[in-house]
């Protein structure tokens, strides 16, 4: 939108200023155990409290998405991952700006899950993926997984 103001009998046009928001890259792990998929529930102290998500976090400057997801899952769950394959990324617009969610299909290579940030976790069969109240960006990953499995 372009605005105009009248000054001394003439109009001065004001050009809009667009603030370009940088896209935040975030990884998430779709962790498999047999046919089941891990979902984690955000704690009340986290943004978007009590929503379910695939665990992960922001990619740091100079970090690859693969390194990020390994680091984040070790920090959040205390396990080492084996990356099976990347899944299609999702672009979602939160009020704070656009987020590119980069999901990876994974399995646990070593360790036992110990929640360090989340309040709960569940193992879900593909047909149960639509039950939790998912974080908005994760909904597209859920849809992809359900379509892929035929659920």
N, C-alpha and C positions, 0 to 999 in steps of 0.2 A: 504494500500500500504506500502510495506517495502522498504526503501532506503538503498543504500550501498555507502560508500565512501572509497577511496583507501588511506591508510596511511602506509608509509614506506614499500611499496611493497606488503602489505597484505590488505585484505578487512575487514572493520568493518561494521557490519550490524546495522542499526538503526531501532529499533522497533517503530512502530507508537504509538502515544499517543492519546487515544480516550477520549474525554471529554463527560462524560455522562450528558445530560441536564435533569434537574428535570422537571417532568410533572407538569404544572400549572393547578390547578383545578379552573374552572370558572363555575358559575351557571347562568342560564337564566330563565326568566319567560315567559311562553306562556300564556298570560293573556286573558281569554275569557270573552266576554260580549254577551250573547246569542250565536249566531253562529259566531260572529266576533272575530278576533284575533288582539291583539295590536302589532303594529310594531313601533319602535322608530328610529329616524334618528340621527346619531352621528353628533356632532357639528364640526366646522372647527378646534377647538382647541384640539380635541380628536384624538388619533391614529386612522387610517383608516377613515379619515374625510368623511362625507356625506354618508357613507354606512348605510344601514338599518340593524337593529338587534332586537333580543328579549332582553329586558333590563336585566341587572344583573351585576355580577362582581366576582372578585377573592375571593376564600375561604381563610380566614385567618387561621394561625396556631391555632389548637385547636378548630376550629369552624366547626360545621356540615354544610353540604350543605344546609339543610333546614333552619338553622339559618342565613346562609349567604344570601340566596335569600330574606328572609324577611327583613334583614337589608339593603341590596342593593336597594331594591325597595322602601323602606321608604326614603332612602337617595336620590335616583334619581327621584322618582315620587311623593313622599309624600303620598303614600297610604299603607294601611295594606292589606296583602294578606291572602287568604284561599288557602292552598295547596290542590289540588284535587288529583294529582297522579304524580309520577316521570315518565319521558319518557326515552327512551334509550339514554345513553350517546354517545357523538361523540368525537373521537380523531382527532385533526387537527394539522398539523405541520406548524407553522408560522416560519419566519426567526429567531425569538428569541427563538424558542424551541417548544416542543409539548404542546398542550393545551387539557385538558379533559373538554369538555363542558357538564355540567349536567343540562338538562332542566327539568322544572317542569310545569305541567299544573296547572293553578291557576285561581282564580277569585278575584275581588276586594271585600274585606270584609268591608272596611271603607275608606272614603276619596274620594277626587276628584283629578284627575291627574294634577300635577303642574310640568312642566319640569324644572329640576335644572341643568342638564348636557347636555341633548339632545336639538336639535334645532326644532324638529317636531315630531309628532306622527300621526298615521293613524290606523283606525279600518278596517281590511280587512276580506272579506269573504274567505273561503278556496280556491275558484276558482281564487281569486285575489292574492294569496300568491306569485305567480311567477313574479309579476309585479315589485316590488322594486329591487334595486341593493343591495343585501344582503351581509353582512360580510361573508367571506368564511366559517367559522365554522358553521354559522347559516343555510347555504344552505342545509346541511344534515337534519336539524330539519324541514325545510320547506318541503323537499321531503317526510319525514316521515308523516307530517301532511296532505299533499296533497294525499298521497296514502291511509292513514287511512280514509280520508273523501270521497274518490272516485273522487276527483276533477281532 
